Amino acid sequence: MNKQLRTTLLLPLLAAATYMTVFPAHAEDGEAIIKKARCVACHAVDSKRVGPAYKDVAAKYKGDAKAPGELFDKVRHGGSGNWGQVPMIPHPADKISDEDLKTAIHWILSLQ
């Protein structure tokens, strides 16, 4: 395997491992952040509301090293079409900090 290909394949894995180490998911932290940011107005752990259940999100992205970054961008900038026709509004940094958003996403992805 050439060096460039190996680097291309390993960088996402290294980024994910770093993310998981730097941002440990503590249930009370992730859940508290989600409640404080009022994500629960549209999402629940076990059931679909306006948006998907967090466990469904975790299942969809299981094993995907790019998931934390992709979900960060989707939450920060909003989007539609991934879970139906209802769009998710953007959640700017003045509503949820980058650190809190990363912690919340890590917690969501840790749900089984």
MDAnalysis code that builds the backbone (N, CA, C; Angstrom):
import MDAnalysis as mda
import numpy as np

u = mda.Universe.empty(336, n_residues=112, atom_resindex=np.repeat(np.arange(112), 3), trajectory=True)
u.add_TopologyAttr("name", ["N", "CA", "C"] * 112)
u.add_TopologyAttr("resid", np.arange(1, 113))
u.add_TopologyAttr("resname", ["MET", "ASN", "LYS", "GLN", "LEU", "ARG", "THR", "THR", "LEU", "LEU", "LEU", "PRO", "LEU", "LEU", "ALA", "ALA", "ALA", "THR", "TYR", "MET", "THR", "VAL", "PHE", "PRO", "ALA", "HIS", "ALA", "GLU", "ASP", "GLY", "GLU", "ALA", "ILE", "ILE", "LYS", "LYS", "ALA", "ARG", "CYS", "VAL", "ALA", "CYS", "HIS", "ALA", "VAL", "ASP", "SER", "LYS", "ARG", "VAL", "GLY", "PRO", "ALA", "TYR", "LYS", "ASP", "VAL", "ALA", "ALA", "LYS", "TYR", "LYS", "GLY", "ASP", "ALA", "LYS", "ALA", "PRO", "GLY", "GLU", "LEU", "PHE", "ASP", "LYS", "VAL", "ARG", "HIS", "GLY", "GLY", "SER", "GLY", "ASN", "TRP", "GLY", "GLN", "VAL", "PRO", "MET", "ILE", "PRO", "HIS", "PRO", "ALA", "ASP", "LYS", "ILE", "SER", "ASP", "GLU", "ASP", "LEU", "LYS", "THR", "ALA", "ILE", "HIS", "TRP", "ILE", "LEU", "SER", "LEU", "GLN"])
u.atoms.positions = np.array([
    [0.858, -1.169, 0.000],
    [0.000, 0.000, 0.000],
    [0.905, 1.232, 0.000],
    [0.626, 2.174, -0.913],
    [1.494, 3.346, -0.960],
    [1.193, 4.293, 0.198],
    [2.138, 5.166, 0.463],
    [2.061, 6.053, 1.631],
    [0.852, 6.989, 1.564],
    [0.566, 7.534, 0.401],
    [-0.558, 8.462, 0.259],
    [-1.888, 7.759, 0.532],
    [-2.073, 6.571, -0.005],
    [-3.302, 5.817, 0.217],
    [-3.444, 5.449, 1.690],
    [-2.347, 5.003, 2.299],
    [-2.377, 4.642, 3.713],
    [-2.757, 5.860, 4.565],
    [-2.193, 7.026, 4.248],
    [-2.509, 8.257, 4.978],
    [-3.977, 8.617, 4.792],
    [-4.477, 8.499, 3.569],
    [-5.875, 8.813, 3.280],
    [-6.824, 7.915, 4.068],
    [-6.462, 6.663, 4.223],
    [-7.314, 5.731, 4.949],
    [-7.200, 5.875, 6.462],
    [-6.021, 6.221, 6.940],
    [-5.801, 6.265, 8.383],
    [-6.198, 7.582, 9.031],
    [-6.163, 8.687, 8.296],
    [-6.477, 9.981, 8.901],
    [-7.877, 10.036, 9.520],
    [-8.927, 9.575, 8.833],
    [-10.247, 9.612, 9.473],
    [-10.310, 8.776, 10.751],
    [-9.637, 7.638, 10.756],
    [-9.623, 6.799, 11.956],
    [-8.886, 7.477, 13.095],
    [-7.768, 8.107, 12.783],
    [-7.013, 8.829, 13.799],
    [-7.833, 9.990, 14.343],
    [-8.511, 10.704, 13.463],
    [-9.351, 11.822, 13.905],
    [-10.461, 11.337, 14.830],
    [-11.094, 10.237, 14.481],
    [-12.163, 9.687, 15.321],
    [-11.626, 9.252, 16.679],
    [-10.472, 8.592, 16.690],
    [-9.882, 8.150, 17.956],
    [-9.521, 9.343, 18.829],
    [-8.982, 10.387, 18.221],
    [-8.648, 11.602, 18.966],
    [-9.906, 12.237, 19.528],
    [-10.937, 12.316, 18.703],
    [-12.210, 12.896, 19.134],
    [-12.766, 12.131, 20.333],
    [-12.756, 10.815, 20.265],
    [-13.295, 9.996, 21.342],
    [-12.483, 10.151, 22.622],
    [-11.180, 10.371, 22.505],
    [-10.328, 10.537, 23.673],
    [-10.495, 11.917, 24.285],
    [-10.579, 12.935, 23.445],
    [-10.658, 14.307, 23.926],
    [-12.045, 14.637, 24.459],
    [-13.069, 14.029, 23.885],
    [-14.435, 14.325, 24.265],
    [-15.139, 13.078, 24.780],
    [-14.820, 12.644, 26.013],
    [-15.474, 11.455, 26.534],
    [-16.966, 11.702, 26.747],
    [-17.764, 10.691, 26.486],
    [-19.215, 10.828, 26.634],
    [-19.618, 10.430, 28.039],
    [-19.987, 11.380, 28.799],
    [-20.572, 11.125, 30.103],
    [-22.068, 11.336, 29.950],
    [-22.848, 10.339, 30.318],
    [-24.294, 10.408, 30.096],
    [-24.875, 11.686, 30.660],
    [-24.483, 12.027, 31.867],
    [-25.068, 13.217, 32.478],
    [-24.680, 14.485, 31.726],
    [-23.468, 14.533, 31.171],
    [-23.032, 15.716, 30.433],
    [-23.773, 15.840, 29.106],
    [-23.764, 14.788, 28.312],
    [-24.430, 14.830, 27.019],
    [-25.921, 15.064, 27.142],
    [-26.528, 14.346, 28.052],
    [-27.969, 14.509, 28.245],
    [-28.301, 15.902, 28.773],
    [-27.513, 16.420, 29.690],
    [-27.756, 17.761, 30.234],
    [-27.591, 18.833, 29.159],
    [-26.586, 18.677, 28.323],
    [-26.365, 19.636, 27.235],
    [-27.545, 19.627, 26.277],
    [-28.029, 18.445, 25.937],
    [-29.159, 18.310, 25.021],
    [-30.415, 18.957, 25.602],
    [-30.635, 18.755, 26.880],
    [-31.802, 19.380, 27.518],
    [-31.647, 20.894, 27.566],
    [-30.462, 21.368, 27.941],
    [-30.214, 22.804, 28.034],
    [-30.384, 23.481, 26.676],
    [-29.926, 22.818, 25.613],
    [-30.018, 23.386, 24.267],
    [-31.409, 23.213, 23.661],
    [-32.305, 22.558, 24.391],
    [-33.696, 22.337, 23.987],
    [-33.835, 21.434, 22.764],
    [-32.862, 20.556, 22.571],
    [-32.935, 19.576, 21.484],
    [-34.123, 18.643, 21.692],
    [-34.523, 18.477, 22.951],
    [-35.623, 17.568, 23.289],
    [-36.970, 18.070, 22.785],
    [-37.017, 19.292, 22.299],
    [-38.261, 19.782, 21.697],
    [-38.579, 19.016, 20.412],
    [-37.527, 18.529, 19.739],
    [-37.712, 17.825, 18.472],
    [-37.211, 16.385, 18.476],
    [-36.418, 16.004, 19.480],
    [-35.813, 14.678, 19.521],
    [-36.015, 14.017, 20.874],
    [-36.070, 12.683, 20.867],
    [-36.109, 11.874, 22.088],
    [-35.105, 10.738, 21.921],
    [-34.768, 10.090, 23.002],
    [-33.798, 9.000, 22.949],
    [-34.363, 7.805, 22.183],
    [-35.577, 7.386, 22.520],
    [-36.131, 6.133, 22.004],
    [-37.223, 6.267, 20.955],
    [-37.716, 7.465, 20.703],
    [-38.841, 7.582, 19.776],
    [-38.702, 8.804, 18.882],
    [-39.256, 8.677, 17.683],
    [-39.249, 9.780, 16.735],
    [-40.221, 10.855, 17.215],
    [-39.798, 12.068, 17.139],
    [-40.685, 13.216, 17.359],
    [-40.720, 13.961, 16.042],
    [-40.366, 15.211, 16.039],
    [-40.224, 15.940, 14.782],
    [-39.020, 15.395, 14.020],
    [-37.945, 15.142, 14.762],
    [-36.730, 14.566, 14.190],
    [-36.559, 13.134, 14.675],
    [-35.513, 12.476, 14.209],
    [-35.299, 11.068, 14.556],
    [-34.926, 10.863, 16.022],
    [-35.171, 9.657, 16.505],
    [-34.736, 9.269, 17.852],
    [-33.218, 9.209, 17.864],
    [-32.633, 9.580, 18.985],
    [-31.174, 9.546, 19.087],
    [-30.620, 8.137, 18.884],
    [-31.335, 7.120, 19.339],
    [-30.863, 5.748, 19.134],
    [-30.862, 5.388, 17.649],
    [-31.799, 5.927, 16.887],
    [-31.813, 5.686, 15.444],
    [-30.628, 6.371, 14.767],
    [-30.284, 7.555, 15.252],
    [-29.112, 8.261, 14.717],
    [-27.855, 7.440, 15.006],
    [-27.728, 6.969, 16.242],
    [-26.565, 6.162, 16.629],
    [-26.461, 4.910, 15.766],
    [-27.597, 4.265, 15.503],
    [-27.591, 3.044, 14.690],
    [-27.193, 3.349, 13.245],
    [-27.702, 4.432, 12.704],
    [-27.404, 4.790, 11.310],
    [-25.916, 5.066, 11.112],
    [-25.289, 5.693, 12.094],
    [-23.895, 6.102, 11.955],
    [-22.909, 5.175, 12.661],
    [-23.376, 4.037, 13.143],
    [-22.504, 3.099, 13.860],
    [-21.322, 2.703, 12.977],
    [-20.127, 2.838, 13.535],
    [-18.921, 2.445, 12.833],
    [-18.427, 3.438, 11.795],
    [-19.095, 4.558, 11.639],
    [-18.710, 5.568, 10.652],
    [-17.775, 6.580, 11.313],
    [-16.503, 6.527, 10.969],
    [-15.513, 7.419, 11.574],
    [-15.761, 8.884, 11.242],
    [-16.475, 9.146, 10.155],
    [-16.752, 10.528, 9.755],
    [-17.996, 11.096, 10.437],
    [-18.750, 10.271, 11.125],
    [-20.035, 10.679, 11.694],
    [-19.944, 11.891, 12.617],
    [-19.005, 11.949, 13.566],
    [-18.991, 13.113, 14.460],
    [-18.881, 14.439, 13.707],
    [-18.005, 14.499, 12.730],
    [-17.844, 15.728, 11.963],
    [-19.048, 16.040, 11.093],
    [-19.592, 15.009, 10.453],
    [-20.768, 15.209, 9.601],
    [-21.965, 15.682, 10.421],
    [-22.176, 15.052, 11.575],
    [-23.301, 15.449, 12.419],
    [-23.093, 16.848, 12.989],
    [-21.861, 17.172, 13.343],
    [-21.568, 18.527, 13.824],
    [-22.008, 19.545, 12.773],
    [-21.610, 19.325, 11.526],
    [-21.972, 20.254, 10.457],
    [-23.478, 20.303, 10.233],
    [-24.149, 19.152, 10.296],
    [-25.599, 19.116, 10.094],
    [-26.335, 19.874, 11.189],
    [-25.898, 19.710, 12.424],
    [-26.555, 20.409, 13.531],
    [-26.240, 21.904, 13.469],
    [-24.991, 22.225, 13.237],
    [-24.573, 23.633, 13.225],
    [-25.247, 24.406, 12.095],
    [-25.330, 23.812, 10.899],
    [-25.817, 24.535, 9.726],
    [-27.244, 24.177, 9.316],
    [-27.831, 23.165, 9.948],
    [-29.169, 22.736, 9.578],
    [-29.136, 21.868, 8.329],
    [-30.283, 21.361, 7.965],
    [-30.340, 20.531, 6.769],
    [-31.678, 19.841, 6.652],
    [-31.829, 19.090, 5.577],
    [-33.070, 18.347, 5.369],
    [-32.807, 17.178, 4.433],
    [-33.771, 16.264, 4.396],
    [-33.718, 15.157, 3.468],
    [-33.112, 13.876, 4.003],
    [-32.418, 13.921, 5.122],
    [-31.805, 12.714, 5.674],
    [-32.787, 11.865, 6.464],
    [-33.764, 12.499, 7.075],
    [-34.709, 11.787, 7.942],
    [-36.151, 12.137, 7.582],
    [-36.377, 12.615, 6.402],
    [-37.721, 13.004, 5.999],
    [-37.719, 14.425, 5.465],
    [-38.884, 14.983, 5.313],
    [-39.020, 16.290, 4.676],
    [-38.914, 17.471, 5.630],
    [-39.052, 17.237, 6.923],
    [-38.997, 18.347, 7.876],
    [-37.537, 18.750, 8.066],
    [-37.193, 20.005, 7.762],
    [-35.797, 20.428, 7.901],
    [-35.417, 20.657, 9.364],
    [-34.141, 20.458, 9.655],
    [-33.622, 20.812, 10.962],
    [-33.039, 22.216, 10.846],
    [-33.433, 23.073, 11.752],
    [-32.941, 24.447, 11.721],
    [-31.481, 24.485, 12.160],
    [-30.740, 25.502, 11.745],
    [-29.353, 25.645, 12.209],
    [-29.318, 25.931, 13.712],
    [-28.251, 25.493, 14.340],
    [-28.046, 25.728, 15.767],
    [-26.713, 26.439, 15.929],
    [-26.725, 27.787, 15.905],
    [-25.491, 28.567, 15.910],
    [-24.724, 28.460, 17.236],
    [-23.467, 28.872, 17.189],
    [-22.573, 28.774, 18.352],
    [-23.041, 29.600, 19.538],
    [-23.861, 30.622, 19.302],
    [-24.359, 31.392, 20.448],
    [-25.484, 30.655, 21.177],
    [-25.977, 29.553, 20.601],
    [-27.012, 28.724, 21.243],
    [-26.431, 27.469, 21.871],
    [-25.388, 26.907, 21.247],
    [-24.690, 25.738, 21.781],
    [-23.237, 25.829, 21.317],
    [-22.325, 25.825, 22.276],
    [-20.905, 25.981, 21.950],
    [-20.391, 24.781, 21.164],
    [-19.269, 24.969, 20.499],
    [-18.649, 23.865, 19.753],
    [-18.351, 22.696, 20.681],
    [-17.789, 22.979, 21.838],
    [-17.440, 21.915, 22.788],
    [-18.684, 21.166, 23.254],
    [-19.739, 21.906, 23.606],
    [-20.976, 21.255, 24.044],
    [-21.600, 20.438, 22.918],
    [-21.564, 20.961, 21.704],
    [-22.136, 20.232, 20.578],
    [-21.364, 18.937, 20.328],
    [-20.046, 18.993, 20.396],
    [-19.236, 17.780, 20.218],
    [-19.532, 16.757, 21.310],
    [-19.678, 17.227, 22.543],
    [-19.993, 16.315, 23.649],
    [-21.367, 15.685, 23.455],
    [-22.342, 16.482, 23.042],
    [-23.697, 15.971, 22.813],
    [-23.703, 14.936, 21.684],
    [-22.999, 15.215, 20.611],
    [-22.945, 14.278, 19.488],
    [-22.262, 12.983, 19.913],
    [-21.191, 13.091, 20.653],
    [-20.499, 11.891, 21.138],
    [-21.446, 11.054, 22.002],
    [-22.205, 11.699, 22.847],
    [-23.169, 10.976, 23.695],
    [-24.215, 10.294, 22.839],
    [-24.755, 10.997, 21.862],
    [-25.776, 10.413, 20.981],
    [-25.213, 9.176, 20.271],
    [-24.006, 9.301, 19.734],
    [-23.405, 8.184, 18.999],
    [-23.056, 7.004, 19.905],
    [-22.990, 7.242, 21.207],
    [-22.674, 6.162, 22.142],
    [-23.914, 5.348, 22.532],
    [-25.099, 5.821, 22.162],
    [-26.329, 5.133, 22.541],
    [-26.466, 3.841, 21.752],
    [-26.934, 2.809, 22.405],
    [-27.113, 1.499, 21.750],
    [-28.577, 1.230, 21.491],
])
